[in-house]
Amino acid sequence: MERSTPSVWMPALIGGAVFGVAGAIPILNFLNCLCCALVIGSGFLAAFLYSKECRKTNTAFGGGGGAKVGVLAGVFYTVFGSIVQWIIGLITGATFDFEEAIAQIESNPQIPPETADSIIRVLESIGSGGMWLLLPVSLVIALIFATVGGLIGGAVFKVEPAAPSEPAL
Amino acid sequence: MDHRTKRAGVTPRGLLMAVALLAILWTAGIGGVPFIESSGDETAATTAGLARLAYRPVCHQIPHRSLALGGRPFTVCARCTGLYFGGAAGLALMALGYGRVRFPGRLWLLLAVTPTVLDFGMGHLAGVSLPNLARLAVAFPAGLMLGGYLAIGVADLGKSWSRRAEEARSAQSSPATTDRLQVGG
């Protein structure tokens, strides 16, 4: 009996939501400093969950499926991350202050002067009203790295469908 | 021409080569940006500053945790430098040895990633930190293995694109056969 290909939506939703929420929580989000580990993790977890579904339904799974589920996980990562970040901002009262952000960047000794200058130049050019432009930038980064996670997951959790057994006569 | 026909030109090795090239370019920027900055040219410095900004979302860029060239820090920290250099090397090796290289199993991936995860954990939980060069050396094998696995995934993606393009081509070339099969089926 031929079984249908499992849906990529639920694994992508779980992978994106779990790591998107983690990426929005202060301190925990520092893991993203390790080459966007949380974003890559969202694609990797989604690929792992999808591979389990594929194993159950005896469907092939590899890099192609990994990329597909990874890119979707990246979308969910951005959506959930943004929502949770906004909620945390409401709870803690830490709303975005344009002037304060620039002052913080200027006074932060951990940001190299070259980087600080570049960030301030970009922030000033887009202005406080254009901060929403940063969301598509986050989305693009999430899509790239979550796809990388999905591709790695596709290679690690590869599923080769078993040959159908001869029906008993 | 539909999108499937356009993909017909993409071979798994070609796709892998393209991704490896992108990774090498990205990695070259890590040491290339401080080199450009040291030239003293105003335009070059602005371009380099923007390039630093591009690396900002993927790394904390703390200067004393980064290697330096001519007194200017790399665009990412020593650990990320190791991961990216390893990743690019893994991708390049797999692209050059496509079809000939057999990559180690999952246990090796775990073994390669564990030291850098421990280093990261110890640094943040116990405040124990390795010197920059040691952090790079510890991260390199993890990057190499992850790059290798990424290469396997990319090649697999290329194969699935080729397969679909092949199916689309054969369906276009023999519509009558397909019709007969559908009627007969």
Interface residues (C-beta under 8 A of the other chain):
Chain A: F30 N32 C33 L34 C35 C36 G62 G63 G64 G66 A67 Q110 I111 P112 E114 T115 D117 S118 I119 R121 V122 V137 S138 I141 F145 V148 G150 L151 I152 G153 G154 A155 V156 K158
Chain B: E37 A45 A48 G49 L50 R52 L53 R56 P57 V58 C59 H60 Q61 I62 P63 R72 P73 C77 R79 C80 L83 Y84 R106 L109 F120 H124 L146 Y149 L150 A151 I152 G153 V154 A155 D156 L157 G158 K159 S160 W161
